[in-house]
Amino acid sequence: MPDTPVPNDNAAFVAAFMDASPDPYFFKDAACIYRYVNKAFCDLFGIAREAIVGRSDFDIFPRVNARRHRRADLSVLSSGRFASFDYEVIHMGRAVWLQVVKTPVRDASGRIAGLLCAARNITTGKQLEADAGILRNDRSQDLAEASDEALENERQRHRSEHIAGLDRLCDGVLPIWSGQVEMAR
């Protein structure tokens, strides 16, 4: 049987606990350097732990993504409050949406020592939101078309009523007018 860390072996226990999670977890120090990543993080990005720990986002990710991550990190570090961010990342050639909660971790003196971050794959939820948006757009378009159709029907009805009114008016006026024309002759 493999060695199982016991709760009193804190570092090994916490590492085993974090690696057991299907959600990516990572810790960055106050300089935004990765100090810990769990197995799910490594699996998600296809990068070995050794290639991440001791590096920054700028060493690992495309510049545009690294800047986005750095802004979020600095926001949490400066506010001292946790925050949640939604990120789209490319994993094995497909888009994956992650909700990342970044929480400041304080040292014994109360200073912020870094960020504990937990990520959750929210791709399915984002796809449902997009599908709902498409449905809303389709429904809105249907309603707009129905509204346009109703307006056109109302215009037609008004035209018909107007023409009918003119016909009635003409029916009453025309004989009078015709009679005046006859008298004038």
C-alpha positions in Angstrom: 0.0 0.0 0.0 1.5 3.4 -0.9 2.4 5.9 1.8 -0.6 8.0 2.7 0.2 11.3 4.3 -1.3 11.7 7.7 -2.9 15.0 8.9 0.0 15.7 11.3 2.4 15.8 8.3 1.0 19.2 7.2 2.9 19.8 3.9 2.4 16.3 2.5 -1.2 16.1 3.7 -2.1 19.5 2.2 -0.4 18.6 -1.1 -2.2 15.2 -1.2 -5.5 16.9 -0.4 -5.0 19.6 -3.1 -3.9 17.0 -5.7 -7.1 14.9 -5.0 -9.2 17.8 -6.2 -10.5 17.9 -9.8 -10.3 21.7 -9.5 -7.1 23.6 -10.2 -5.5 25.2 -7.0 -2.5 27.4 -6.9 -0.6 29.7 -4.7 1.3 32.8 -5.8 3.5 34.9 -3.4 3.1 38.6 -3.1 5.4 39.1 -6.1 2.9 37.0 -8.2 5.4 34.1 -8.5 3.8 30.6 -8.5 4.9 28.7 -5.3 2.4 25.8 -5.6 0.2 24.3 -8.2 -1.9 21.1 -7.9 -2.1 18.2 -10.3 -5.4 19.5 -11.8 -3.7 22.8 -12.7 -0.8 21.0 -14.4 -3.3 18.7 -16.2 -5.4 21.6 -17.4 -2.5 23.4 -19.0 -0.4 20.4 -19.9 2.6 21.8 -18.0 4.8 20.0 -15.5 4.8 21.4 -11.9 8.5 22.0 -12.2 8.0 24.2 -15.2 5.5 26.4 -13.3 6.7 26.8 -9.7 9.2 29.7 -9.3 7.8 31.4 -12.5 5.3 34.2 -13.2 2.4 34.2 -15.6 4.6 36.1 -18.1 6.9 33.1 -18.1 4.1 30.6 -18.8 1.2 32.1 -20.7 0.8 34.4 -23.7 1.4 38.0 -22.9 -2.3 39.1 -23.2 -3.3 36.4 -20.7 -0.4 37.1 -18.4 -1.4 40.8 -18.2 -5.0 39.9 -17.5 -3.9 37.6 -14.7 -1.5 40.2 -13.3 -4.2 42.9 -13.2 -6.5 40.5 -11.3 -3.7 39.5 -8.9 -2.7 43.1 -8.1 -6.4 44.1 -7.6 -6.8 41.4 -4.9 -3.4 42.1 -3.4 -4.1 45.8 -3.1 -7.7 45.5 -1.8 -6.9 42.7 0.6 -10.2 41.1 -0.3 -11.0 38.0 -2.2 -12.5 38.3 -5.7 -13.8 36.1 -8.4 -12.8 36.3 -12.1 -14.0 34.5 -15.2 -11.3 33.5 -17.7 -11.4 31.9 -21.1 -8.3 29.7 -21.6 -7.4 27.5 -24.5 -6.9 23.9 -23.5 -5.8 21.3 -26.1 -7.1 23.5 -28.9 -10.5 24.3 -27.4 -11.9 27.1 -25.2 -12.3 26.4 -21.5 -14.0 28.8 -19.2 -12.7 29.0 -15.6 -14.1 30.9 -12.6 -11.1 31.7 -10.5 -11.5 32.8 -6.9 -8.4 34.6 -5.6 -8.0 35.0 -1.9 -5.3 36.9 -0.1 -3.3 34.9 2.4 -1.8 36.7 5.4 1.3 35.9 7.3 1.5 35.8 11.1 2.0 39.6 11.2 -1.1 40.2 9.1 0.7 41.2 5.9 -0.5 39.7 2.7 2.0 36.9 1.8 0.3 35.9 -1.4 -2.8 34.6 -3.1 -4.5 31.2 -2.8 -6.5 30.6 -5.9 -9.1 28.0 -6.7 -10.5 27.5 -10.3 -13.7 25.8 -11.4 -14.5 24.8 -14.9 -17.6 26.7 -15.9 -17.5 26.0 -19.6 -20.9 24.2 -19.6 -22.6 27.1 -17.8 -21.1 29.6 -20.3 -22.3 27.5 -23.2 -25.8 27.4 -21.6 -25.7 31.2 -21.2 -24.6 31.6 -24.8 -27.3 29.3 -26.0 -29.9 31.2 -23.9 -28.6 34.4 -25.4 -29.1 32.9 -28.9 -32.6 31.8 -27.9 -33.2 35.3 -26.4 -32.0 36.8 -29.6 -34.1 34.4 -31.7 -37.1 35.2 -29.5 -36.5 38.9 -29.7 -36.2 38.6 -33.5 -39.5 36.6 -33.5 -41.2 39.2 -31.3 -39.8 42.0 -33.5 -41.1 40.3 -36.6 -44.5 39.6 -35.0 -44.6 43.3 -33.9 -43.7 44.5 -37.4 -46.4 42.2 -38.8 -48.9 43.5 -36.2 -48.0 47.1 -37.1 -48.4 46.4 -40.8 -51.8 44.7 -40.1 -52.9 47.7 -38.1 -51.8 50.1 -40.9 -53.7 48.0 -43.4 -56.8 48.1 -41.2 -56.5 51.9 -40.9 -56.0 52.2 -44.6 -59.1 50.1 -45.2 -61.1 52.1 -42.7 -59.9 55.3 -44.3 -60.7 54.1 -47.8 -64.1 52.9 -46.5 -64.7 56.3 -44.9 -63.7 58.0 -48.1 -66.0 55.7 -50.0 -68.9 56.6 -47.7 -68.0 60.3 -47.9 -67.9 60.0 -51.7 -71.2 58.2 -51.7 -72.7 61.1 -49.9 -70.8 63.9 -51.6 -70.6 62.6 -55.1 -74.4 62.7 -55.8 -74.5 66.2 -54.4 -71.5 67.3 -56.4 -73.0 65.5 -59.4 -76.2 67.3 -58.8 -74.5 70.7 -58.7 -72.7 69.9 -61.9 -76.0 69.0 -63.5 -77.6 72.3 -62.2 -74.6 74.3 -63.5 -75.2 73.0 -67.0 
